[in-house]
Amino acid sequence: MPDRVPVRCPVCHRDHQYAPTAYPCRCGAPVVAPPALGAPARPLVHRVWEDSWITVRCGACGRQDRWPQPELDCGCGAVLALPVLSLPQAAGRAEPEVARHGRAPAWDPVALAVHWLERLGHREVRRLARRGTSAVGLRASGVLAEVETAARPVGARAVECLWLSGLAAGLPAVHFTGCGYTAEARERADAIGLALFALDASGTARPVSGAAGELVRDAGGEV
């Protein structure tokens, strides 16, 4: 499996390069759901919860788990679902990737946030409109979430804006980022009770605020 897979948007015919996502199995090994080379992507018009997940087997321990269906956002506004290799073909792909490159393939923070929200007990996750150029909103059963995709620490203003959005929606709010938070953001989150999670390169969601730690404890002590 190459580092990137060519994908053509069926709506505007723009060409993209998609980096397969690695997810963390409970055994600690990365799991990859590799897109099927040459298979056409399809635009997502109406999202169905059950169709948003695929089953992939971990090449290290053999565990089968459900992970988000690979998706790609086209500049024309279309969200594309990418067909993946069947389960027997996909098994074991993660380990060869790490062996060849010495690292796991690039991971998608939005897809990981969806996965951890489900692990925390929040189902029916759907994507909302982007907040600015780099933040992606998510809404699930009983929670509002935001994922910062930019390569910079999240500041206090983003934390406060998400908290206010949660108040307006009557829902608790959760924030995810792969680049950490400023000290002011962490202090503000603890003051207002907002859950902050830091995503690391292995795909782990680490609680960095008191409210996030409470969510983990309520979910049984692990995410």
N, C-alpha and C positions, 0 to 999 in steps of 0.2 A: 504494500500500500504506500503510495507516494505521500510526502508531507502535505501536499495540497491536491485537491481534486477539481478538475475543470467542470463548471456548471454553467449552463446557458439558461437565462430567464425565458420561459415560454411566452411571456407577455410582451416584453420590449426587445428580446433577443440580445440582451447585453450579456457578455461573458464575464464570469467570476472565477476566482480560485478559492475553494472552500478547504479550510484546515479541519480535519476530523477531530472531534472532541474526545478527550480522555476523562473518564469518571473514576472515582475511587471505590473499589470493591471493599467489602467489610474486612477482607483479609489484608488489605493495604496495597494490593496491586492495582495498576491502572487498567481500566477496561475501555476499549474503543469500539464504537459502532461504525464501521467503515462504510461510506456510501458506495453503492454499486457503480463501477465505472461504466459510462456510456448510457446508463439508464436516465431517461428524462425526468427533470424535476417537475412538480405540479404546484400550481398556486393554491394557497390556502384561502378559501373564501369563507367557509363556515367551519370553525374549529370544533371538533368533537373530542371530548376528553379521552375516550378510549383509544382513538386514533392518534393521539399525541404521544404514545409510549410504544416502545419496542422492547423485546426481550433479547438480552445479550448474555452469553456465558463468559465468565472470567477464565482466561487461559491459565491462571495460576492455581486456583482452587476448584474450578469447575462449577462454581455457584452461578445459577441463573437469576438475573435480577432485571427489573424494568427500569429503563432509562428514557430520557426525552428523545423523541423522533428528531433526527438532525434537520435543522432549518437554516435558511439563509435569507437575509433581508436584502432585496434589490433596491437600487436607487430610484426605481420607478414607483416604489411604494408597495410592490408585491412581496408577500412572504412566501417563500418556496419550501415545500417539504421535499427532502431528498430521500429517494429509496435506498435501502441498505442491503448488504449481503445477508443471505439467510443465516439462521443461527449456526448450523454446522460450519459454514464458511467463515463466519465472524469469530468463532471461538479461537482464542489464542493469539489474536492479532496484536494485542497490546504488548505482550512480552517481546516479540520480534522487533517492534518499533523501539522499545527502550534499549534492546540489545544493539540495534544498528546505530542509534543516535545518542545513546547515553542519557536520554530524557524522555518524558512522556510527551505525546503530541500536544499541540496547543489546546487549551480548554476554553469553553465558552462560559463566562460568568453568569449570563442570563439563564442558560440551561441548567447550570449548577444550582442557582438560586431556586429554580422551579423544583428541582430534585429535593433540596433541603426543606423547602416549605412543605412538600408532601411528607417527608420524614418527620416533620414537626406536627403532622396531623391535619394540615390544611390542603383540602382537595380542590378540584375544579379551578386550577390556576389558569388565568388568561392574561394576555399581554395588553397593556393600556398604551396610550399614545406616549411617545418619548417626551421626557421633561428636559428641554434644552437639546443640546447636540449629543450628549453622551449618557444620560440617565434613562433607564427603561423602567416604566412602571408595571407592576404586576398586581392582580387582585385575585384572591382565593377565598375559599369559605372561611369567613371569620377573621380575615387579615388583609391589610394593604401593605405592599412591599415596593421597594425601589432598588435597582441595581445600578451602581455607577460603573461604567465601562472605561472611563478615561484613565490614563496612567498617571494619576496624581492622587494624593491623599484627599479624603472628603473633609470639607470644612463644616463649621457650626451652622452656617446658613442653610446648607442642604439638609442637615438634620432637623432644623426647626421647620423648614418648609414641608418636609415629609410628615412631621408630627402634626402640623396644622391640617394637612390633607387628610390624615387619619381622623382627626377630630371632626372635620366636615363630613366625612363618610360614616362616622360613628363606629370606627374600627381601630383596633390597635395597629401599629405600624412597625415594620421590620426593614432594616437597611442592610444591603450586601455590597461589598467592594473587594477587589483584589489588590488594592494599593494602600490599604490602611486608612486611618483617620487622624486628623490633627488632635492635639491635646485638648483644644477648645471644643471640638466636636464630641469627644468622649465625655468631657465634663458636662456639656449641655445635655447629652443623651441621658446621663445618669440623673440629672436634675429633673428632666421631664418624663423619664421612664420609657425611653425609646430603645428598642432592641437593635444592637449593632453586631453584625457578623463580618469577620474578615475571611475571605476565601484565599487559600494558599495554593501553591503550584500543584500539590497532590490532589486538590479538589475538596479539601476539608473545610468545613465552615466552623470557624473558631469564634465563640462569643467573646466580645470585648466590652460589653456593658452589663450592668446588673440585670436589666430587663431581659437581655439575651440569655444570660445564665439561668434565669427563672424559666424561660421557655424550654431550655434543654432539660432542666430537672423535671418539668411537667411532662415532657415527652419520654421520660424513663431514664434520664441520665446520659443519653447519647443522641447524636443526630447522624 
